[in-house]
Amino acid sequence: MRVKTGLEVFLRDPSLIDGMRVGLITNYTAVDSELVHLKDLLVSRANANLVAIFAPEHGFWGSAQAGEYVKDEFDEETGVPIKSLYRPAGRVEGPEYVVDSILAEEARSPLSDSLEEVEALIFDIQDIGTRVYTYIWTMALSMKTSAKLDKLYIVLDRPNPINGVAVEGYKLDVRFRSFVGMFPIAMRHGMTVGELALLFNEKHGIGTDLRVVTMEGWKRSMWYDQTGLPWVSPSPNIPTLDTALVYPGTVLFEGTNISEGRGTTRPFEIIGAPWINGKKLARRLRELDLPGTLFREVRFVPTFSKYKGEECRGVQIHVTDRELFKPFLVALCLLGEVMRENPEKVEWVERPGGGYYFDYLVGNGDVRRALEQGSDPLELYDEAKASAEEFKVERGEFLLY
């Protein structure tokens, strides 16, 4: 049986918003099983007045790369304004990263004056199940604004594409709060956006008038390709479900001078730099016998981002059994091996004002220092595993499926 998303369930009876002025927090991923978009379905099927659309990182159409400024525009069909919720607070020179400051959070949530005419907000965006993916923090910030202004906040739930069972990686240390992590959840959190909304609202005290429209037919063990729903790439550098699966680990390379494969057709699956010995790296990683994965020596030339136009050498991660594969473990081991062979070459991306972007990605300041001191990545993973188990217990009361 095909899964029915929160959008499809909601449209069977949209009376919750009858006669209301509605704002959508959404992008191009908010489609039904026939690939018809939420805004079009709302206009044709609901007795409500669509007055504003708010777009997250990458913009409404997903045409902006990571960290790029997203401008306001108008929807050509309806004339409704599309207002950007994404205003990068700063930018690292070189790699195309967003450097986030939680102090700039108002620039990433619907501004109060934009909501004067809105009575209800509907959030519908496809997430990929990783703490540092910014859509869930756009949701959290807009929920805060909704609470302040006493607006109805509706979340139309969607599948976690990499299943809702596996939880992996450190919980965020709140000293490292940013727009890639505001609340202490695990890197691979194993929750849907609706479940996260409940957790944010109740456990972290947002307190907005929240309604979550649940899916029908989704089970926690499901991968996206088992839902019967068409895959829509959630952002420019997550083209496939394979990418979404490796991302909770290899996104850590964004905090280094090692390419995470941006500018190739296999972002986050290909890792390398001009100074890496790919053959030796692949051999060393194979010797670790990590579950559900193999490594292949590769060479690649990024068309943008790090090492644009330069030949990089490294490895491609091949997932052989996704039920066994542990992306966070693989990334720690991969980074550890690169650092062991190239201790003078690996650099950390610094944040303006101090600190390292890697720490904000991994969720604490300890992992970077431990790797610098030559700690065994397998021992670090045991620590991360304990942290993930803590979160797995904490999330329990908010699970809907």
N, C-alpha and C positions, 0 to 999 in steps of 0.2 A: 504494500500500500504506500502511495506517495505521501510524504510529509506535507502538511498544510501549515504554512507560516502564519505568524500572528497577523500579518496583513490580510491574508485570505480569510482567516477566522473573523477578524474585525469587520470586514466588508459584508459578511453575512447579516450583521446587525450593527450598523454604525450609529445607532440611536444615541449613544453616549455623547456625541458631538452635535446632535440636532440643533440647528439654529445658531451654532456658535461660530465665532471668528477664530480660525485655526491657523497655526504656524507649524510648518514641518521642519524638523531637523533631520536632514536626509541627504543622500546623493544618488548616483545612478544605480546603486546596488539594490534599491528598494523596489523590486519588481515581483510580480506574481509568477506562477508557473508557466504562464504564456508570455513572460517578459514584458508585461505592461506595467508602467511605472505607477507608483503610489499617487503622485499628484494627479495623473490622468484618471485613475480609478476613483479618487476622492471627488473630483469635480463631477464625474458622471454618475456616481452612485450614492453619495452622501448628501444629506440636507444640511450642508455647512458651507461657510464662506472661507475659501482659502485666501489669506491675506499676506502671507510671507513664507518664504523658504529660507532656511539657514543651512549653509554648507560647511562641512568640516575640512580638515586638511585634504589637499589635492583638489578641492573645489567640487562643485556639483557634478561635473562631468568627469572628474578624475584625470584631468589633463595636466595638472600641475605636479611636478616632481616633489619628492620629499623636501620639506623645508621652504618651498617656494611661497612667496606672498600670493594670496588669493584675493582677487578684487571682487567687489560687488558687481552684480549684473541684473538683468531682467530675464524672466522666462519668456521666450519668444512666442509661445502659444497662448499663455494665459495673461501675460503682462505683469505677473506677480513678481515683486522684487526678490532676488536671490542675494542674501546678505552673507558675507563670509564671516565665519566664527574663528578663522585662523589668521592670526597676526603674529608671525614669529617675533619673539622678543630680541633675538640676536642671531648671528650666524658665524660659524667658524670659517675662517679663510681656508680655502682649499677644498676639502671634502664637503659635499652638500649635506650638511647636517643642520638640524634645528638645535639651537642651544636654548634651553627652556628655563624660564624663571617663573616660579609659582606666583610671584608678585604681579606678574602680568596676566593673571588668570582672567580678569575682566575682559581682556581683549580676545579671549577664546570662548566666551559664553555670550548668549544673546544679551545685548545691552538693554538696559531698562527702557530707554526711550523707543527701542525697536519693538517692544512688547506691549506698548500702550493699548493697541487695538486688538491684541491677541488674547483670547480667553482660554484656549487650550493649545498645548504643544504636543505634537506627535513625533516620537523618535523612531526611525526605521533605517538602520544602516547595517550592512553585513560586517561583522567582526571576524577575526581569525584566531581568537583564543589565546592571545599573548598580551601580557601586561603592558608592554611598551608600545603597543599599537594604539594610536592616539584617539580613535573614534570613541572608545569607552570613557576617556577623560573629557572629551567634548560633551558626552552625555552627563557625566558627573557635574561639570561646571554649569551646564544649562539647567540641570535639576536644582542646583543651588539658587540660580537666578529665579527659577520658577517658584521656589519656596519663598523667597523674599517678596515676590510680587503676587503671591497667592493665586497661581495659575494651576489649572489641571494639567498633569503631565502623563502622557500615555506612551508606553513602550510596546511596540509590535515586535514580538520575539522572533528570532531566527536561529538556525542551528549553529552550534560551535562546530566548525568544519573539521577540526582535528579530534573530535569526540569529546564527550563530557565526563569521561572516566579518568583519564591520565592527568595527573598533576605533577609538575616538575619545576625545579629551580627555586631560588630563594624568595621568601617573602620580602617585600620592600621594607628596608629600614627607613622610617619616616624622616630621618635627617636628610634623606636623598630624594625628597619630594620634588617633582617637576611635572611637566606636561607629558612625560613618558612614564608616569607613575605617581599617583597622589595618595593612594591608600595601600596598606600592607597586604597585597595579594601576591600569590606565587607567579613566577614568570609564565608558565603554562598553567592557566588557572582552571581549565576544565569546566567553565560555566558559560551559560548563554548571556546575552546582553540583558535579558529580562531578569535573570537571576542576579546578575551584577547590580542592576538598578535597585533591587530589593536590599541587597547587602549594603550598598552605598547609603541608601535612604535610611535604613534602620540601624545598622551597626555603626555607621559613621555620622549619624545625626543630621542628615540633610533635611529630612522632614517635609518633603514636598507632598502634595496630593497626588500620589502615584497609583496608576493602574497599569498592570502588565497583562497584555493579551497573549495568552500562551498558544503554542503550536499544538497541532494534533498529529499524532503518529510518530513523533520523534522520540527516540530512545537514547540514553546516555552513551551507549556503546557505538552509536552510528558515526560513520565518517560521512563527509558531505556527498561522496559519490554513491552512497547507499540511500539517500533521501528521495531520489527520483526528481530532484529539483535541478534546473540548469545552473551550471557554474558561471558566475559573473565575477571576473577578476576584481577583488575588493580595492585594489590600489595599483598604481603603475608598475610596481616592482614585486607584486604577488600575482604572477600570471596564472599559476596552477595550484591545485591542491598539494602537489609535491612541495612547492615553495612554502606554502603555509605550514607544512609539517616541519621543515627544517628551521624555519624562521625563529622559533623560541630559543634556539641555540645560537645560530650563526648571526643573528642580529647583534650579538656582542661585538662582532668585528667592526661594526660602525664606530666603536670607540677606540679603534686602533688605526695605524697606518697600513693595515693589511686590507686588500680589496675583498669585499663581501660579494663580488660579482655583479654589482650595479654596472650597467652599460653592456651587459651580455644578455643572451636569451635565457640564462639560467641563474638569475640573481639568487643569492643566499645558498645555492647548491654548490657554487664554484667559489673557492677561496684561494687567494694567492697574492703574490707581489713579485716584482722583477728580481729580487734577491733570494727567493726561496728555491731550494732544490726539491722540485716536485717528486722526483723519483724516490729520493730518500724519505721524504715526508710520507708518501703513500705506503712505503714499506713499513715504516715505524708504526703507522696507524693500524695497518693490517695485523701487525704483531700483537696489538692490544686486544684483538678479537672482540670488538665492541658489538653488542647484540643488534641484529637486524640491519647491518650496514656493511658496505664495502667502499673502498677508496681507490680512485683512479688518478694517475698523474695526468695533468692537463696543462696546456698553455693557452692564454687568451689575451685579447687586446680590448680593453673597455672602450666603448664609444663615448662615455661621459663618466663623471665622478672620478674617483681615485685612479691615478695612472692612466688617464685618458690618452689613447694613442700609443701607449707603451705595452710591450709584451710582458705579461705576468706569467709566473710559473707557480703551480700549486696543485691542488687536488679537487676533484669533484666527489661529492658525497652521493653515493648510490644507496637508496633505502631498499633493502631486500625483504624486510618483514616489518611493516609499519606498526604492528601490535607490540613488537619487541623494541623497536627503535626508540632511542632516548636522545632527542635533539640537544638538550642542555649538556648532557654527558659528553656527547660527541664534540660539541663546541669547546668545552673545557679542555678535553684531551688534545684537540687539534691546536688550540692556542698554546697549550703547554708545550707541545712538541716543536712548534715554530719558535717559541721563545728559547727553548733549550738549544736549538741548532743555530739561532740567530740572536743571541742576547744583546748585541750592540745595535741591531737593526730595528727591532720592534719599538714603536713609540705609541704613547697614549695621546688621544686628542684632548687638548685642554679646553676648559670652559672659560670664557671671558669672566673675569672676577675671581678665578681660582677654581681648583678642583678638576676632576677628569670626567669626561662624558661616560666612559666605561663604567664608572661607579654608579652612575644614575641608571644605566641600563641593567647591570647585573643586580642592583638593588642594595649594595652596601660598599664600604670602602676596603673591606678585608680581602676580597678575592684578588684584586689587582696586586696588593702588597704581597700576598702569599705566593702568587705566580712569580713575581719578581725575585722572591727569595728561594725559588726552586721547589716549592711544595708540590706534592704529587696531586695531579688533577683528580685522581680517583678518591683521594681522601677529602678533597674539597667537595666532591660530588656527594659524599656521605653526609657532610654538613648540610648541603643544599637539600638532600633527600629528607633529612629530619625537619627542616624548615617547611618543605612542601607538605609533609605529613601533618604538621600543625595546622597549616591552612586548610587541608582537606577536612579536618574536623571542624574548623571554624565556619566553613562555608555550608556545612550540612543543613542547617535550619533554613537556608535560603534556596535550596534546590527545589525546582518545580516538576522535575521529571524523574 
